[in-house]
């Protein structure tokens, strides 16, 4: 709906794709792998791709909303999404290799790539939040401030529990006491608040 109502707004297009990626990530959460079912492996690989690109697309959104920052959109997209695409490819590669070889050493490489992704996700999230706070501080109109308040509420309520209790603990301990499926429930606040804002 946002995309239909704001066709000429790059932020609406980027928001659209970030919400598609977010929905896919939520639907494809981790679970048991069925060794005899190819669809399980496809879903897991797709999860790594959507999960990783989501962080980059959200950061890109912060670079164009409510006003464009720091250069042309194509250059920003390449600069932001290239590392995310590389991390996604590494995760998929090492995951498939670990399953194929059944090697603890290769699984260790996969775990390292997954941990690197979590660090990148945390950095992308932190930079995105910093961008919004900066935009809020320099915004000149009440309308812009209200738009950004909706975004910030979405981040705080939706992303903070996930970043703190899943991503950060994964980075520090390579494990989380809270199942990802529970922490990700809060993420539903993000698309609602973002859509209202745009």
Residue pairs with C-beta under 8 A, 6 or more apart in sequence:
1 195
2 12
2 15
2 16
2 195
2 198
3 12
3 13
3 15
3 16
5 12
6 12
6 198
9 198
10 64
10 68
10 73
11 61
11 64
11 65
11 66
11 198
12 198
14 57
14 60
14 61
14 64
14 65
15 61
15 65
15 194
15 195
15 198
17 57
18 54
18 57
18 58
18 61
18 194
19 191
19 194
19 195
21 50
21 53
21 54
21 57
22 54
22 187
22 190
22 191
23 191
24 46
24 47
24 50
25 47
25 50
25 51
25 54
25 184
26 184
26 187
26 188
28 43
28 44
28 46
28 47
28 50
28 51
29 47
29 180
29 181
29 184
30 44
30 47
30 180
33 40
33 41
33 44
33 99
34 40
41 96
41 99
44 95
45 92
45 95
45 96
48 88
48 91
48 92
48 95
48 117
49 88
49 92
51 88
51 117
51 121
52 84
52 85
52 87
52 88
52 91
52 117
52 120
52 121
53 81
53 84
53 85
53 88
55 84
55 120
55 121
55 124
55 125
56 80
56 81
56 83
56 84
56 85
56 124
57 81
58 124
58 125
58 128
59 80
59 124
59 127
59 128
59 131
60 76
60 77
60 80
60 81
61 128
61 194
62 127
62 128
62 131
62 132
62 135
63 69
63 70
63 76
63 80
63 131
64 73
64 76
65 135
65 147
65 151
65 197
65 198
66 135
66 139
66 144
66 147
66 148
67 135
67 144
69 131
69 135
70 76
83 120
84 120
84 124
87 113
87 116
87 117
87 120
88 117
90 113
90 116
91 110
91 113
91 114
91 117
94 106
94 109
94 110
94 113
95 110
97 103
97 106
97 109
97 110
98 106
98 107
98 109
98 110
111 174
114 170
115 170
115 171
115 174
118 167
118 170
118 171
119 171
121 163
121 167
122 163
122 167
122 168
122 171
125 159
125 163
125 167
128 155
129 152
129 155
129 159
132 148
132 151
132 152
132 155
133 152
135 144
135 148
136 145
136 148
136 149
136 152
139 145
139 148
147 197
147 198
148 197
150 193
150 194
150 196
150 197
151 193
151 194
151 197
153 189
153 193
154 189
154 190
154 191
154 192
154 193
154 194
154 197
155 190
157 186
157 189
157 193
158 186
158 187
158 188
158 189
158 190
158 193
159 186
159 187
159 190
160 186
161 183
161 186
162 183
162 184
162 186
162 187
165 176
165 177
165 178
165 183
166 176
166 178
166 180
166 183
166 184
169 175
169 176
169 177
169 178
170 176
176 183
